């Protein structure tokens, strides 16, 4: 999984890696580079911190991996979208 992350990170000559970016908000607010891809029924999320002033310097250069069933991730996103569409509570 770390190898996949590093291959995607290194691909700066094509738009291939953009297909796998996850929650990319730009360099001004991000301190993480993250990609997601399917591995069977699971969504693999691989990410790494890059900002030099990251509060935990020992994390810099490490590749972290999260595995979640794809249907659970989809349910979380659906629920979040529903909450964003809901009428505000007064």
C-alpha positions in Angstrom: 0.0 0.0 0.0 2.9 2.3 0.7 4.3 1.5 -2.7 0.9 2.5 -4.4 0.9 5.8 -2.5 4.5 6.6 -3.6 3.8 5.7 -7.2 0.7 8.0 -7.2 2.6 10.8 -5.5 5.5 10.5 -8.0 3.1 10.7 -11.0 3.3 14.5 -11.7 3.3 14.3 -15.5 -0.2 12.9 -16.1 -3.6 13.4 -14.6 -3.8 9.7 -13.5 -3.3 10.3 -9.8 -6.0 12.9 -9.6 -8.6 10.1 -10.1 -7.5 8.8 -6.7 -7.2 12.0 -4.7 -9.3 12.1 -1.6 -10.4 15.3 0.2 -8.0 17.5 -1.7 -8.6 21.1 -0.6 -5.3 22.7 -1.8 -2.0 23.5 -0.3 -3.2 26.5 1.8 -5.4 24.3 4.0 -4.1 20.8 3.6 -1.3 19.2 5.5 -2.0 15.8 4.0 -1.8 14.1 0.7 -4.3 11.3 0.4 -5.5 8.8 -2.2 -8.2 6.2 -2.2 -8.7 3.1 -4.2 -10.8 -0.1 -4.0 -9.2 -3.4 -2.9 -12.0 -5.9 -3.3 -14.9 -4.7 -1.2 -12.8 -2.4 0.8 -11.8 1.2 0.3 -8.1 1.8 1.0 -7.2 5.3 2.1 -3.5 6.0 2.0 -2.1 9.3 3.2 0.9 11.2 4.4 1.6 14.5 6.1 3.9 16.8 4.3 4.1 20.3 6.0 7.4 20.8 7.8 5.6 22.4 10.8 3.4 19.4 11.4 2.8 19.0 15.1 4.3 15.5 15.1 7.5 15.7 13.1 8.0 11.9 13.4 5.0 11.4 11.1 6.6 13.3 8.2 7.4 10.8 5.4 5.3 8.0 7.0 2.5 6.5 4.9 -0.6 5.7 6.9 -3.3 3.3 5.7 -7.0 3.0 6.6 -9.2 0.2 5.3 -13.0 0.5 5.4 -15.7 -1.5 3.7 -16.7 0.6 0.7 -20.4 0.3 1.5 -19.8 1.7 5.0 -17.8 4.6 3.6 -20.6 5.3 1.2 -23.2 5.2 4.0 -21.2 7.8 6.0 -21.0 10.1 3.0 -24.7 9.7 2.3 -25.5 10.5 5.9 -23.2 13.6 5.9 -24.9 14.8 2.7 -28.3 14.3 4.3 -27.3 16.3 7.4 -25.9 19.1 5.2 -29.3 19.3 3.3 -31.4 19.2 6.5 -33.2 22.2 7.8 -31.2 23.9 10.6 -32.5 23.3 14.1 -33.7 26.5 15.7 
